[in-house]
Amino acid sequence: MAKLKYGVIGLGFFGEKHLEVLTNLPDVEVVGICTRRKARLREMAKRFRVPKTFTDYNDLLLDKDIQAVSIVTHIETHKKPTLAALKAGKHVFLEKPMAPTEQDCDTIIKTAKKAKGVFMVGHICRFDQRYAIAKENIQKKKIGRIVSLYARRNIPAAVSRSVLEKIDPLMGDGVHDTDLMLWYTGEKVRSVYARMLNVRNLPNPDIGWAMLRFESGAIGVIESVWFLPEKTPFDIDCRMEIIGTKGAIYIGGSDQGITVNDKTGWRIPDTYYWPKVHDQRYGVLKEELAYFVKCALDGKQPTVITPEESREAVKVMAAAQRSARTGKVVFLD
């Protein structure tokens, strides 16, 4: 079986998760990794037995052995390596959000359309069977026309502290539920009103709320509180409800099906997104990356999530950021 020769650019928390998944996919061979932090580079290369290391992503992209890359850098540094990777003819998996602004997204999409490789933005929730089953039921008109959506994606303050150095909760997590709401309704958002609150005086606010008005008049509410108590026993409290004219769908995300009570207290381990079982990463991240790898090997552009759909979620959350800054409703074209 031919293996996809792979490189990973960015070796933070999620870059490491990518390596844990990719190095156990049977049709992938990770041959190169890149970060500017030399100690981290040595650590990851040794742990995952990666033969080639780079401190400059341009050097990694010059390597003709590497066919595909994951770009798992900070959102502010998504654009340049993505454009360079696409121009180098690589297959590109870019972690969400695609970019900070819709203009940057447009530049990436324009380049991707001319590129030889496949391009996909990682919206992991579309590969979560709970959300995917909801989509199937909506497509089958099981709940009629959608009139109201509510979603929350809240995390403990201890988990969010380092993340808030880089991104706010609406663009960081609200973009997930925005994408899902756009996916479910099949509509564009016409207006956004948002508020954010900075509790700890970190570079970004701890709390974000946004209200969306869709083309049909349906209302969506997004709650993203990155300030749950430090001792919260789970890493995420997420749920969604979709109300239609003929029914409703309720998606729960906090109950992982297992609770551990030991000397450290109550804990609810992740069993969905990237649980570690038998020394390997399983779950939704594995399904998402395996899907991208198959698309790359088959030479077919991904359809579960398109770049244009990813751009739309960024557009809405960027509008929410503007609304939160000004205190005014932002109207979208």
C-alpha positions as CSV (number, residue, x, y, z in Angstrom):
1,M,0.0,0.0,0.0
2,A,1.3,3.4,-1.0
3,K,1.7,5.7,2.0
4,L,1.2,9.4,2.1
5,K,4.5,11.1,3.1
6,Y,3.5,13.7,5.7
7,G,4.8,16.8,7.5
8,V,3.5,18.7,10.5
9,I,4.1,22.4,10.8
10,G,3.5,23.6,14.4
11,L,4.2,21.4,17.4
12,G,2.0,22.9,20.2
13,F,-0.7,21.0,22.0
14,F,-2.7,20.2,18.9
15,G,0.3,19.6,16.7
16,E,1.3,16.9,19.1
17,K,-2.2,15.4,18.9
18,H,-1.9,15.4,15.1
19,L,1.4,13.4,15.4
20,E,-0.2,11.0,17.8
21,V,-2.9,10.2,15.3
22,L,-0.9,10.4,12.1
23,T,1.9,8.1,13.2
24,N,-0.7,5.4,13.8
25,L,-2.6,5.7,10.5
26,P,-1.6,2.7,8.3
27,D,-1.5,4.8,5.1
28,V,0.6,7.7,6.5
29,E,4.4,8.0,7.0
30,V,5.4,11.2,8.9
31,V,8.8,12.1,7.6
32,G,9.1,15.8,8.6
33,I,8.1,18.1,11.5
34,C,8.7,21.9,12.0
35,T,8.8,24.3,14.8
36,R,11.1,27.2,15.7
37,R,11.6,25.7,19.2
38,K,14.7,23.5,18.9
39,A,14.2,21.6,22.2
40,R,10.6,20.8,21.3
41,L,11.7,19.7,17.8
42,R,14.2,17.3,19.2
43,E,11.6,16.0,21.7
44,M,8.9,15.3,19.2
45,A,11.3,13.9,16.6
46,K,12.7,11.4,19.1
47,R,9.3,10.4,20.5
48,F,7.6,9.8,17.1
49,R,10.8,8.7,15.3
50,V,10.5,11.4,12.6
51,P,13.7,11.5,10.5
52,K,13.6,15.1,9.2
53,T,13.3,18.2,11.4
54,F,13.0,21.9,10.3
55,T,12.9,25.2,12.1
56,D,11.7,27.0,9.0
57,Y,8.5,25.8,7.2
58,N,9.9,26.9,3.9
59,D,12.6,24.4,4.2
60,L,10.1,21.6,5.0
61,L,8.1,22.6,1.9
62,L,11.1,22.3,-0.3
63,D,11.4,18.7,0.6
64,K,10.1,16.7,-2.4
65,D,9.5,13.6,-0.3
66,I,6.8,15.4,1.7
67,Q,3.4,15.2,-0.1
68,A,1.0,16.5,2.5
69,V,1.2,18.8,5.6
70,S,-0.9,19.6,8.6
71,I,-0.6,23.3,9.5
72,V,-1.3,23.6,13.3
73,T,0.1,27.0,14.1
74,H,-1.5,30.0,15.8
75,I,-4.4,31.5,13.8
76,E,-2.4,34.7,13.2
77,T,0.3,32.6,11.4
78,H,-2.1,30.5,9.3
79,K,-2.0,32.5,6.1
80,K,1.7,32.5,5.1
81,P,2.5,28.8,5.6
82,T,-0.8,27.8,4.0
83,L,-0.2,29.8,0.9
84,A,3.4,28.5,0.7
85,A,2.3,24.9,1.1
86,L,-0.4,25.2,-1.6
87,K,2.0,26.9,-4.0
88,A,4.5,24.1,-3.3
89,G,2.0,21.5,-4.5
90,K,1.4,19.9,-1.1
91,H,-1.9,18.5,0.1
92,V,-2.9,20.9,3.0
93,F,-4.8,20.2,6.1
94,L,-5.3,23.6,8.0
95,E,-6.6,23.6,11.5
96,K,-9.6,25.9,12.1
97,P,-10.2,28.8,12.1
98,M,-8.9,29.2,8.6
99,A,-7.7,32.7,9.2
100,P,-8.5,35.8,11.4
101,T,-10.4,37.6,8.6
102,E,-12.6,36.8,5.7
103,Q,-10.1,38.7,3.4
104,D,-7.3,36.3,4.5
105,C,-9.7,33.4,3.9
106,D,-10.4,34.7,0.4
107,T,-6.7,34.8,-0.4
108,I,-6.2,31.3,0.8
109,I,-9.2,30.0,-1.2
110,K,-8.1,31.7,-4.3
111,T,-4.7,30.1,-4.1
112,A,-6.2,26.7,-3.2
113,K,-8.3,26.7,-6.3
114,K,-5.2,27.0,-8.5
115,A,-3.2,24.5,-6.4
116,K,-2.4,20.9,-7.4
117,G,-3.1,19.4,-3.9
118,V,-6.3,19.0,-2.0
119,F,-7.1,21.5,0.7
120,M,-9.2,21.1,3.8
121,V,-9.9,23.1,7.0
122,G,-10.2,21.0,10.1
123,H,-13.8,21.5,11.5
124,I,-13.7,18.5,13.7
125,C,-17.4,18.6,14.8
126,R,-18.6,17.7,11.3
127,F,-16.9,14.3,12.0
128,D,-18.5,13.8,15.4
129,Q,-21.2,11.2,14.8
130,R,-23.7,13.1,17.1
131,Y,-23.6,16.2,15.1
132,A,-23.5,14.3,11.8
133,I,-26.6,12.3,12.7
134,A,-28.3,15.6,13.6
135,K,-27.5,16.8,10.1
136,E,-29.0,13.7,8.5
137,N,-32.2,14.1,10.4
138,I,-32.4,17.8,9.5
139,Q,-31.9,16.9,5.8
140,K,-34.7,14.4,6.0
141,K,-37.0,17.2,7.3
142,K,-37.6,15.3,10.6
143,I,-37.9,18.5,12.6
144,G,-39.3,20.8,9.9
145,R,-38.0,24.3,9.3
146,I,-35.4,25.4,11.9
147,V,-36.5,28.4,13.9
148,S,-34.1,28.4,16.9
149,L,-30.6,27.1,17.7
150,Y,-28.6,27.3,20.9
151,A,-25.1,26.0,21.6
152,R,-22.6,26.2,24.3
153,R,-18.9,25.1,24.4
154,N,-17.5,26.0,27.8
155,I,-14.1,25.1,29.3
156,P,-12.4,25.4,32.7
157,A,-10.3,28.5,33.4
158,A,-7.3,26.3,34.0
159,V,-7.5,24.9,30.5
160,S,-8.2,28.2,28.8
161,R,-5.5,30.4,30.4
162,S,-2.7,29.7,27.8
163,V,-5.2,29.6,24.9
164,L,-6.5,33.1,25.7
165,E,-3.0,34.4,25.1
166,K,-3.7,33.7,21.4
167,I,-7.4,33.8,20.6
168,D,-10.8,34.8,22.1
169,P,-13.5,32.3,22.9
170,L,-15.8,33.3,20.1
171,M,-13.3,32.8,17.3
172,G,-11.6,30.0,19.2
173,D,-14.7,27.8,20.0
174,G,-17.7,29.8,18.9
175,V,-16.5,29.2,15.3
176,H,-17.3,25.4,15.8
177,D,-21.0,26.1,16.6
178,T,-21.3,28.8,14.0
179,D,-20.2,26.4,11.4
180,L,-22.6,23.8,12.7
181,M,-25.5,26.3,12.6
182,L,-24.6,27.3,9.1
183,W,-24.4,23.6,8.1
184,Y,-27.8,22.8,9.6
185,T,-29.7,25.7,8.3
186,G,-28.1,26.0,4.9
187,E,-28.6,29.7,5.3
188,K,-26.4,32.8,5.7
189,V,-26.3,34.9,8.8
190,R,-27.8,38.4,8.2
191,S,-26.9,40.1,11.6
192,V,-24.8,39.5,14.7
193,Y,-24.9,41.0,18.2
194,A,-22.2,39.9,20.6
195,R,-20.8,40.7,24.0
196,M,-17.5,39.6,25.6
197,L,-16.1,39.9,29.1
198,N,-12.5,39.9,30.3
199,V,-12.4,38.6,33.9
200,R,-8.7,37.8,34.3
201,N,-7.1,40.7,32.3
202,L,-5.6,38.3,29.9
203,P,-4.9,39.3,26.3
204,N,-8.4,38.1,25.2
205,P,-11.7,38.0,27.0
206,D,-12.7,35.0,29.0
207,I,-16.4,35.0,28.0
208,G,-18.2,35.5,24.7
209,W,-21.9,35.4,23.7
210,A,-23.3,36.0,20.3
211,M,-26.8,36.1,18.9
212,L,-27.2,35.4,15.1
213,R,-30.1,36.2,12.9
214,F,-30.4,33.9,9.8
215,E,-31.9,34.6,6.4
216,S,-35.2,32.9,7.3
217,G,-35.5,34.8,10.6
218,A,-34.2,31.9,12.7
219,I,-32.3,32.8,15.8
220,G,-29.0,31.2,16.9
221,V,-27.3,31.8,20.3
222,I,-23.7,30.9,20.9
223,E,-22.3,30.7,24.5
224,S,-18.5,30.4,24.9
225,V,-17.4,30.7,28.5
226,W,-13.8,29.9,29.0
227,F,-14.0,30.6,32.8
228,L,-15.6,27.5,34.4
229,P,-14.3,26.8,37.9
230,E,-10.7,25.5,38.1
231,K,-11.8,22.2,39.6
232,T,-14.4,21.5,36.9
233,P,-14.2,17.7,36.5
234,F,-14.4,17.7,32.6
235,D,-12.5,19.5,29.9
236,I,-15.5,20.8,28.0
237,D,-19.2,21.4,28.6
238,C,-20.8,21.4,25.2
239,R,-24.3,20.9,24.0
240,M,-26.6,22.1,21.2
241,E,-30.4,22.3,20.7
242,I,-32.1,22.7,17.4
243,I,-35.7,23.6,17.4
244,G,-37.8,23.2,14.3
245,T,-41.5,23.7,13.3
246,K,-42.1,20.0,13.6
247,G,-39.6,18.8,16.2
248,A,-36.3,19.3,18.0
249,I,-32.9,17.8,18.3
250,Y,-30.8,17.8,21.5
251,I,-27.1,17.0,21.4
252,G,-25.3,16.5,24.6
253,G,-21.5,16.6,24.8
254,S,-20.5,16.7,28.5
255,D,-21.4,13.2,29.5
256,Q,-18.6,11.1,28.1
257,G,-20.0,7.8,29.4
258,I,-17.4,7.4,32.2
259,T,-16.6,9.1,35.5
260,V,-13.5,8.4,37.5
261,N,-13.4,9.2,41.3
262,D,-10.0,9.0,42.8
263,K,-7.8,10.8,45.3
264,T,-7.7,13.9,43.0
265,G,-11.5,14.1,42.9
266,W,-14.1,13.5,40.2
267,R,-12.9,13.4,36.6
268,I,-14.7,12.8,33.3
269,P,-12.2,11.7,30.7
270,D,-12.7,12.5,27.0
271,T,-14.1,9.5,25.1
272,Y,-15.0,11.4,21.8
273,Y,-12.5,13.7,20.4
274,W,-9.0,12.3,21.0
275,P,-9.1,9.6,23.7
276,K,-6.0,7.6,24.2
277,V,-6.7,3.8,24.2
278,H,-4.0,1.0,23.9
279,D,-1.4,3.8,23.6
280,Q,-3.0,5.2,20.5
281,R,-5.3,8.2,19.8
282,Y,-8.8,7.3,18.7
283,G,-12.0,9.3,18.3
284,V,-13.2,12.1,16.0
285,L,-9.8,13.6,15.3
286,K,-8.6,10.3,13.9
287,E,-11.7,10.1,11.7
288,E,-11.2,13.6,10.4
289,L,-7.5,13.1,9.6
290,A,-8.1,9.7,8.0
291,Y,-10.8,11.3,5.8
292,F,-8.3,14.0,4.7
293,V,-5.6,11.4,4.0
294,K,-8.0,9.3,1.9
295,C,-8.9,12.5,-0.1
296,A,-5.2,13.2,-0.7
297,L,-4.4,9.7,-1.8
298,D,-7.5,9.7,-4.1
299,G,-6.7,13.1,-5.4
300,K,-10.3,14.3,-4.6
301,Q,-11.2,17.6,-2.9
302,P,-13.0,17.1,0.5
303,T,-16.7,17.6,0.5
304,V,-17.6,17.1,4.2
305,I,-16.3,20.6,4.8
306,T,-15.4,23.1,2.0
307,P,-13.1,26.1,2.2
308,E,-16.1,28.4,1.4
309,E,-18.1,27.0,4.3
310,S,-15.1,27.5,6.6
311,R,-14.7,31.1,5.4
312,E,-18.4,31.8,6.2
313,A,-17.9,30.7,9.8
314,V,-14.9,33.0,10.1
315,K,-16.9,35.9,8.6
316,V,-19.7,35.5,11.2
317,M,-17.3,35.3,14.2
318,A,-15.2,38.2,12.9
319,A,-18.5,40.2,12.8
320,A,-19.2,39.0,16.4
321,Q,-15.8,40.4,17.4
322,R,-16.6,43.7,15.8
323,S,-20.0,43.8,17.5
324,A,-18.5,43.0,20.9
325,R,-16.0,45.8,20.5
326,T,-18.6,48.4,19.5
327,G,-21.6,47.2,21.4
328,K,-23.7,47.4,18.1
329,V,-25.4,45.0,15.9
330,V,-23.3,44.1,12.8
331,F,-25.2,43.5,9.6
332,L,-23.7,41.1,7.0
333,D,-24.2,41.1,3.2
